Amino acid sequence: MNQSGLKNMVVLRNLPSNLIEEAIIVLKSNKNIKQIEKIDKNKVKEEPKEKVKERDYIQKEAEMLISNYIKRLEDRKKEKIENRKQENKKYLKLKKYSIIVTVLLVIEVILLIIK
């Protein structure tokens, strides 16, 4: 199967939502942007107000879920970096402690041999 034709997709399941069970996000391909395009939100077609409200509610909830998902991913990365820093500090402390204990042990052995 030719994978070059496949799209980058992310499927979000088990979302904390009463309306949305599963979200499928299709990512754009990585292309260099030559010109920035402005998207106007004011060009929405006028529909009955009840449908617009329902659509807006569902759209806002989907946006909120996706932004929360992305935020959790970024938080995990930050936590991993902080954990690595803490582990490195603990490792250095343990290394210093082991060197000091080894030096003291060697001194004790030398003193016992001399006596």
TIVEXTOR-495020 format. One record per residue (C-alpha): chain; x, y, z negated; residue in three letters. Coordinates in Angstrom, 3 decimals, always signed. Example, Ala and Ser with C-alpha at 12.3 -4.5 7.8 and 13.67 -1.06 7.14 Angstrom:
TIVEXTOR-495020
A|+12.300|-4.500|-7.800|ALA
A|+13.670|-1.060|-7.140|SER
END
This chain:
TIVEXTOR-495020
A|+0.000|+0.000|+0.000|MET
A|+1.294|+3.424|+0.912|ASN
A|+1.560|+5.449|-2.283|GLN
A|+2.452|+8.696|-0.567|SER
A|-1.195|+9.232|+0.320|GLY
A|-2.406|+8.807|-3.257|LEU
A|-3.355|+11.789|-5.344|LYS
A|-2.062|+12.549|-8.814|ASN
A|-4.937|+11.807|-11.155|MET
A|-5.489|+11.781|-14.907|VAL
A|-8.440|+9.976|-16.476|VAL
A|-9.567|+11.143|-19.917|LEU
A|-11.678|+8.665|-21.880|ARG
A|-13.144|+8.536|-25.392|ASN
A|-13.625|+12.290|-25.451|LEU
A|-15.198|+13.920|-28.512|PRO
A|-18.195|+15.160|-26.580|SER
A|-21.907|+14.428|-26.546|ASN
A|-22.242|+15.241|-22.851|LEU
A|-19.032|+14.069|-21.240|ILE
A|-18.087|+10.417|-21.370|GLU
A|-15.137|+10.378|-19.000|GLU
A|-13.242|+13.093|-17.134|ALA
A|-11.182|+12.580|-14.007|ILE
A|-8.704|+15.332|-13.228|ILE
A|-7.118|+15.492|-9.787|VAL
A|-3.842|+17.422|-9.836|LEU
A|-2.629|+19.504|-6.949|LYS
A|+0.449|+18.356|-5.129|SER
A|+3.703|+20.135|-5.914|ASN
A|+4.022|+22.747|-3.214|LYS
A|+5.777|+26.072|-3.203|ASN
A|+3.297|+28.906|-3.410|ILE
A|+3.961|+31.517|-0.769|LYS
A|+1.167|+33.873|-1.719|GLN
A|-0.844|+34.133|-4.912|ILE
A|-4.555|+33.700|-4.306|GLU
A|-7.099|+35.412|-6.480|LYS
A|-10.225|+33.479|-7.350|ILE
A|-13.252|+35.630|-7.935|ASP
A|-15.700|+34.269|-10.473|LYS
A|-18.232|+36.901|-9.462|ASN
A|-19.034|+35.157|-6.161|LYS
A|-21.321|+32.622|-7.852|VAL
A|-24.556|+31.968|-5.962|LYS
A|-27.633|+33.106|-7.792|GLU
A|-29.715|+30.161|-8.999|GLU
A|-32.441|+29.916|-11.561|PRO
A|-31.086|+31.014|-14.919|LYS
A|-31.834|+27.707|-16.668|GLU
A|-29.644|+25.728|-14.251|LYS
A|-26.839|+28.266|-14.517|VAL
A|-26.925|+28.040|-18.297|LYS
A|-26.802|+24.238|-18.231|GLU
A|-23.992|+24.239|-15.699|ARG
A|-22.074|+26.854|-17.628|ASP
A|-22.468|+24.868|-20.839|TYR
A|-21.196|+21.654|-19.255|ILE
A|-18.381|+23.482|-17.478|GLN
A|-17.292|+25.280|-20.657|LYS
A|-17.312|+22.022|-22.600|GLU
A|-15.226|+20.286|-19.921|ALA
A|-12.741|+23.177|-19.921|GLU
A|-12.548|+23.040|-23.710|MET
A|-11.907|+19.279|-23.713|LEU
A|-9.166|+19.556|-21.128|ILE
A|-7.482|+22.453|-22.900|SER
A|-7.596|+20.528|-26.205|ASN
A|-6.085|+17.484|-24.483|TYR
A|-3.239|+19.548|-23.043|ILE
A|-2.676|+21.254|-26.399|LYS
A|-2.408|+17.867|-28.138|ARG
A|+0.186|+16.750|-25.583|LEU
A|+2.250|+19.883|-26.173|GLU
A|+1.935|+19.481|-29.957|ASP
A|+3.230|+15.915|-29.708|ARG
A|+6.295|+17.151|-27.828|LYS
A|+6.960|+19.776|-30.502|LYS
A|+6.531|+17.197|-33.265|GLU
A|+8.995|+14.850|-31.571|LYS
A|+11.587|+17.620|-31.344|ILE
A|+11.088|+18.542|-35.026|GLU
A|+11.305|+14.875|-36.068|ASN
A|+14.562|+14.462|-34.159|ARG
A|+16.029|+17.500|-35.893|LYS
A|+15.019|+16.146|-39.308|GLN
A|+16.420|+12.713|-38.470|GLU
A|+19.717|+14.270|-37.375|ASN
A|+19.947|+16.210|-40.647|LYS
A|+19.270|+13.057|-42.670|LYS
A|+21.823|+11.144|-40.606|TYR
A|+24.508|+13.767|-41.225|LEU
A|+23.772|+13.806|-44.978|LYS
A|+23.953|+10.024|-45.131|LEU
A|+27.187|+10.035|-43.152|LYS
A|+28.783|+12.548|-45.538|LYS
A|+27.587|+10.553|-48.538|TYR
A|+29.033|+7.319|-47.164|SER
A|+32.414|+8.963|-46.453|ILE
A|+32.579|+10.380|-49.997|ILE
A|+31.634|+7.042|-51.561|VAL
A|+34.221|+5.215|-49.428|THR
A|+36.973|+7.647|-50.420|VAL
A|+36.059|+7.268|-54.115|LEU
A|+36.057|+3.489|-53.770|LEU
A|+39.529|+3.506|-52.217|VAL
A|+40.818|+5.754|-55.020|ILE
A|+39.304|+3.412|-57.655|GLU
A|+40.928|+0.372|-56.026|VAL
A|+44.346|+2.101|-55.889|ILE
A|+44.068|+3.108|-59.575|LEU
A|+43.149|-0.445|-60.571|LEU
A|+46.096|-1.877|-58.645|ILE
A|+48.531|+0.573|-60.225|ILE
A|+47.435|-0.319|-63.801|LYS
END
